Amino acid sequence: MRAVGVSPSVPSAELACWLPLLFGDDDGRAFLRIMRGFELTAAKQRLYLDVIRGRDYPVQVVWGAHDRMLP
């Protein structure tokens, strides 16, 4: 996580807690399915925009401006 920009001020113990969440007890298969599911196509972008437009409830997308993992 440090290699992708997580600040040195975040304690290593806090970063370590993500390992079991990401890799669980399936050797990371679920995590890889999630990561492989990201599609950077115009069609996928339209789908995402269509999902959040025209709702009767508020929608907020939070994204890091300098996110290296999901540009």
N, C-alpha and C positions, 0 to 999 in steps of 0.2 A: 504494500500500500504506500510505503514511502516512495517507491520508484515512480508512482503516478501522481505524486504531489501532496500526499498527506503530511501535514506540518509536523516538524519534530516536537512541537509542543503537545501533541497528542501522545499520551503515555503508551508505551509498547504493550502494556497489559491490556489496554482497551482495544488495540488493534488485534491482539491475539484472540480476543473473544469472538471475532468474526470467523475464524477458521472452522470451528464446529458448525456455525450457522451456514457457511458456504459449502462445506464439504460433507457435513452430516455423517451419517453412517452408510452412505451409498457410494463412497469414494468419489464424490463430486459429480456424479451423473446428473442429478437434478440441476445443479449449478450450470453445467455445460449445456443442458437443454435450454435453460433461460438465455445464456449468452449467445447461443447459436440461433435463437429466435429473433434477434434484433435484425431487422432488414432496413437498409439505408436506401430505399427506393422511393421514387416519387409517388407510386401507388400506395405504399405504406404510410407516407406522410399525409396523403389525402385521407386515408382511413382514420388516422389519429385525429386529424383536424375535424373530420365529420363527427367523430364520437363526442368531442367536447363542445361543438357548436350547437346552438339552439336548444340548450337544456333549460329546464325549469328550476334548476338549482345552480348555485355557484360552482365553478370549476377553477382550480388553480394548479398550474404546473410549475414546479420548482426545479430549476436547473442551474448548475454551476457554470458560469460564463467561461471558465477555463478548464472544464472537465475534459481530461484526456481520454477517458474510457468511452465516453459517449459524446463525441463531438457534435 
